[in-house]
Amino acid sequence: MAFKSVFEIVNGVAKITLSGELDAAVAPAFRIDIEKAAAAKVKAVALVMKDLEYMASAGLRALVFAKQKMGTQVEIYMIGLQETVMETITMTGFQNSVTFLDEYEAARIEGA
């Protein structure tokens, strides 16, 4: 399945919905969304990943870049991860830098 990324800002949160396979060839497109989120000075980033089937190390590097670029004051939520994607994240210890949720919880993420 081809990679697709949909970027939107909802109540001060960058919501990025990812699907397909996030590999080295498409990681630059994902990084552009991360840069848009950083430029918008959002209060959180919500990565909706239930339809993301695979993430290569290049995708993980983009996530690390996001955390570094936005700093500790911006929470990153990873929502609905498939097991294979979760394995990629936990192999590196990055799970300690983000919050995992099964579903998008607007009240929690957006602070409504």
C-alpha positions in Angstrom: 0.0 0.0 0.0 1.3 3.5 -0.9 2.1 5.9 1.9 -0.3 8.7 2.6 -0.2 11.5 5.1 -3.0 13.9 5.9 -2.1 17.0 7.9 -4.6 19.2 9.7 -4.7 21.4 12.7 -7.5 20.9 15.1 -7.8 23.1 18.2 -4.1 23.8 18.3 -3.1 20.2 17.7 -1.3 19.0 14.6 -3.2 15.8 13.6 -1.4 13.7 11.1 -3.1 10.6 9.8 -0.7 8.1 8.3 -1.4 5.1 6.2 0.5 2.6 4.1 4.3 2.1 4.5 6.6 4.8 5.8 10.0 3.9 4.4 13.1 5.9 3.3 11.5 6.9 0.0 8.6 8.7 1.6 10.0 9.8 4.9 10.8 13.3 3.5 7.0 13.8 2.9 6.3 12.9 6.5 9.1 15.2 7.7 7.4 18.1 5.8 4.3 17.5 7.9 6.4 17.6 11.0 8.0 20.8 10.0 4.5 22.3 9.3 3.5 21.3 12.8 6.6 22.9 14.3 6.1 26.1 12.4 2.5 26.3 13.6 3.7 26.2 17.2 1.1 23.6 18.1 0.5 22.4 21.7 0.6 18.7 20.7 1.1 16.4 17.7 -1.4 13.5 17.2 -0.1 10.8 14.9 -3.1 8.6 13.9 -1.4 5.4 12.8 -4.0 2.7 12.7 -3.6 2.3 8.9 0.2 2.5 8.9 1.4 -1.0 8.1 5.1 -0.5 8.3 7.6 2.1 9.5 11.3 2.0 8.6 14.1 3.6 10.5 13.8 6.7 8.3 10.3 7.2 9.7 11.6 6.8 13.2 14.3 9.4 12.5 11.5 11.8 11.4 9.8 11.2 14.8 13.0 11.9 16.7 13.5 15.0 14.6 9.9 16.1 15.6 10.6 15.6 19.3 13.9 17.5 19.1 12.4 20.4 17.0 9.4 20.9 19.1 10.9 20.3 22.5 9.6 18.7 25.6 6.6 21.1 26.0 4.9 19.6 22.9 3.4 16.2 23.6 3.5 13.6 20.8 0.6 11.1 20.8 0.8 7.9 18.7 -2.7 6.5 18.2 -3.8 3.0 17.1 -0.4 1.5 16.3 -0.2 -1.9 14.6 2.1 -4.4 16.3 4.8 -4.2 13.6 5.1 -0.4 14.0 5.1 -0.6 17.8 8.0 -3.1 17.6 10.0 -0.5 15.5 9.4 2.2 18.2 10.2 0.0 21.2 13.4 -1.4 19.8 14.9 2.1 20.0 13.4 3.2 23.3 11.5 6.0 21.7 8.3 4.8 23.4 9.6 6.7 26.5 9.3 10.0 24.6 5.7 9.7 23.4 2.2 8.8 24.7 0.3 5.9 23.2 -3.4 5.8 22.8 -5.8 3.3 21.2 -8.1 6.0 19.9 -8.1 9.7 19.3 -9.3 11.2 22.6 -10.1 14.8 21.8 -10.7 15.9 25.4 -7.2 14.6 26.4 -5.2 15.6 23.4 -6.9 19.0 22.6 -7.5 19.8 26.3 -11.1 20.6 25.6 
